[in-house]
Amino acid sequence: MSLPAHITAGPGAAPSRMPVYALVGNPNCGKSTLFNALTGLKQKVGNYPGVTVEKKIGTAYTQHGQPITVIDLPGAYSLAARSPDEAVTRDVLLGRRADTPQPDRILCIVDATNLERNLYLVHQILDLGRPVILVLNMMDLAARAGLRVRVTRLEHEFGIPVIPCEAVNGKGLIELKLAMSRAELPLSRHAWAIPAPIAPAVTELQASLIANDRKAPLIARAEALLLLTDQDSVRVAGSAPLGARTTEILRQWQSRWEEEGTDWAGTLVNSRYEVIGKICESVVTPADHTGPTASDRIDAFATHPVWGWLTLGAVMMLLFLSIFTLAEYPMNFIDRRIAALADAVKSAMPEGDLRDLITDGAIAGVGGVIVFLPQILILFFFIGLLESTGYMARAAFIMDRLMSRVGLNGKSFIPLLSSYACAIPGIMATRTIEDPKDRLVTILVAPLMSCSARLPVYLLMIAALVPGDRVPLLTKVGIMIFMYALGTFGAFAFAWLFKRTLLKGAPPVMIMELPPYRMPAIKDVAQHMLERAWLFLRRAGTVILGISIVLWFLAAYPKAPEGVTPTQQLAQSFAGRAGHALEPIIAPLGFDWQIGIGLITSFAAREVFVSTMSVVFNAEAKDDDTTPLRQAMLEAKWPDGRPLFTPLVCFTLMIFYVFAMQCMSTIAVVRRETNSWKWPLFQTAYMTGTAWVLSLLFYQAGRALGL
Amino acid sequence: MNADFQTIAALVVVALAATWLVVRAVQLRRKPGCGGGCACPTEKLKR
């Protein structure tokens, strides 16, 4: 077989500098797992598509210790990118990104259980004329499904190294590293005849791209093929707009084909699939049985219109039951240690501002948040388990029935789901959404999903709900599920509203692959959980510590004359004055100036509300013993003697925090993702406005009912 | 450690904390994002 005309000898040789490998493949084929295994890094992985939305760079080492740069790229089904994350992959491979070196070699990772669909991208990548190593991942799952893949035959068909692999178990990594460290890699010998009606156009466009758009010959050919695959040439060109002459040539060909009635875009796609189909026929021996797999049998239940919802409800119930029950002992332990530390400082130091700063500011503020660490860990452990097993994709499938009714794109689910942990990765995950309006709607509603920063606020309020008594476990779980559901349905309601007013668009179509169920990768789950724990502690030890220290000052200064009560001191302090200034706006919601201080400071981040309450109520404490925050809150009163934190006020506060946009970091990320201040400001206004109105209605209705 | 010394030390700590928070906020404005401090993996995603 002769070499295709577009491939010339040369690029197979190892570059003189450290070689740069790009890791590419379809979504959810195990790229990030392989990337982690190669580089030793700990990038997030999950058994659902769309986990990676931006390129990541790491260093792997060959068997001989030579460094190799590996770029993990977002998953893509084709180089004809339709969403921002796919565009990153295309642009890096085509050398359009100034911030990323163009890869010398490409690692194409494919899911061995679904070879035909995965090979489409590989087929396009071979057009780039770069050395490619094909990694057949999930060989264990393919074997379990009864599929037999002839590796040698596939190697012969493409003329490139093919490495069978199980990235999650580390199998095949040595062979892969050996292949990666080869000084020279063969260029593909695969010959693909471009269909006759299209071939002259490819040649002409390639020539124009070289002459007029200054593209390298192989890149020009790959771009010409992409231009003739996608109806939208502007989308294909992306950040590198086409020159006038190339655009004219493209238009001329398109007009000619339209007159002739030639389906030019379909011709190329079909031609590729025809070639791939033939290869797969000779390479893959299908399973003897065609009956339902274990995943199919589980899905019959887990995605059932009725049982599916019940399963989802049961999973949520189990999650929150675990949060309340399993976390209780470590929380009490941490709480006692923090109180003991504060008491030890109080007894070791004489009275004075520095002692108060350490105990009432730093220890109370940071400790008030750290005490929720066990619950945060349990939350992320569950999220990790659900992601790792593949259940998250089923949850997306179930929710899509509801989401499509409100006009949300099926691809919105993963970003919304990520937002339960933190809105920021959720907003970044919207890059997988093709339609810009659908993407913007998802960005606007994502912060309504209850993130982990709200968890300490909910937990504190639930603890303070019933004075002098413990709240029954099922009531706690019920309230927690209600708060999460309120945020979720609030997001759906606003998505429905935006899709019918500000951001009208065609109803979206849900196309989502359900990955097979897998045993959870406990190591990955534990790693992710510990990483989150570290980030949580780091945040508590930096931002929250800083805010707590400043807040202590604002609550302690200016000093009142001798003899005033701690409450009077706080009331006339800077923080107290700010709280009093806000009180007319929040008093109709049942909140006093002390809660007002928390509302102001938690604009930095929601969990700062908890540390603020710790600082405020510790500043008011009369004795030298540290009072538990819950107790201090339950003892707090209005000037007329009424209790401040009634169940109605606690519930109203939770509703406020479900809807209020109180996270500076999220505002900054929305600004970056939308490239405008208009949307983050609008988002802050609509969310905080809704929080105020709903809290008002709830509180006043509760009062009218005598609660 | 008398009360005056404690007051001065406390105010110095407060000033340092406030300065650090302001510097951090300015850095975030220049390079929008969460800055890696929000318990999310954004810092890694940006790499």
Contacts between the chains, C-beta under 8 A, distances in Angstrom:
chain1	res1	chain2	res2	distance
A	43	B	44	6.5
A	44	B	41	5.8
A	44	B	44	7.7
A	53	B	45	7.0
A	54	B	45	5.0
A	54	B	46	6.9
A	56	B	44	7.0
A	56	B	45	7.4
A	56	B	47	5.4
A	57	B	47	6.1
A	349	B	1	6.9
A	350	B	1	6.1
A	350	B	2	7.8
A	350	B	3	7.6
A	350	B	6	7.7
A	351	B	3	7.1
A	352	B	1	6.9
A	352	B	2	7.6
A	352	B	3	4.5
A	352	B	5	7.8
A	352	B	6	3.1
A	352	B	7	6.8
A	352	B	10	7.8
A	353	B	3	7.4
A	353	B	6	4.9
A	353	B	7	4.4
A	353	B	9	7.7
A	353	B	10	3.9
A	353	B	11	7.5
A	354	B	1	7.4
A	354	B	5	7.9
A	354	B	6	3.8
A	354	B	7	7.6
A	354	B	9	4.7
A	354	B	10	4.5
A	354	B	13	7.6
A	355	B	6	6.5
A	356	B	10	7.4
A	357	B	10	4.4
A	357	B	13	6.2
A	357	B	14	7.3
A	376	B	39	7.9
A	421	B	40	7.2
A	422	B	38	6.2
A	422	B	39	6.2
A	422	B	40	3.8
A	424	B	33	7.9
A	424	B	34	5.0
A	424	B	38	6.0
A	424	B	40	4.4
A	424	B	42	5.1
A	425	B	40	5.2
A	425	B	41	6.0
A	425	B	42	6.4
A	425	B	45	6.8
A	428	B	42	6.8
A	428	B	45	5.9
A	452	B	39	6.6
A	453	B	38	7.6
A	453	B	39	7.2
A	531	B	41	7.4
A	532	B	39	6.4
A	535	B	36	7.8
A	535	B	38	7.9
A	535	B	39	4.3
A	535	B	40	7.3
A	535	B	41	7.7
A	536	B	39	4.8
A	538	B	37	7.0
A	539	B	37	5.2
A	539	B	38	6.7
A	539	B	39	5.3
A	542	B	37	6.1
A	543	B	21	7.6
A	543	B	24	7.6
A	543	B	37	5.2
A	545	B	17	7.5
A	546	B	17	4.5
A	546	B	18	7.8
A	546	B	20	5.7
A	546	B	21	4.8
A	546	B	24	8.0
A	547	B	21	6.9
A	549	B	13	6.1
A	549	B	14	5.7
A	549	B	17	4.0
A	550	B	14	6.2
A	550	B	17	5.5
A	550	B	18	5.2
A	550	B	21	6.6
A	552	B	14	7.4
A	553	B	10	7.7
A	553	B	11	7.5
A	553	B	14	4.2
A	553	B	18	7.9
A	605	B	38	6.8
A	663	B	38	7.4
A	664	B	25	7.9
A	664	B	28	7.7
A	665	B	28	7.7
A	665	B	33	7.5
A	665	B	34	3.7
A	665	B	35	7.1
A	665	B	37	7.5
A	665	B	38	4.4
A	665	B	40	7.9
A	666	B	34	7.8
A	668	B	28	5.8
A	668	B	29	7.7
A	668	B	32	4.4
A	668	B	33	6.1
A	668	B	34	6.9
A	669	B	32	7.0
A	669	B	33	6.0
A	669	B	34	6.3
A	669	B	42	7.2
A	671	B	32	5.6
A	672	B	32	4.3
A	672	B	33	6.4
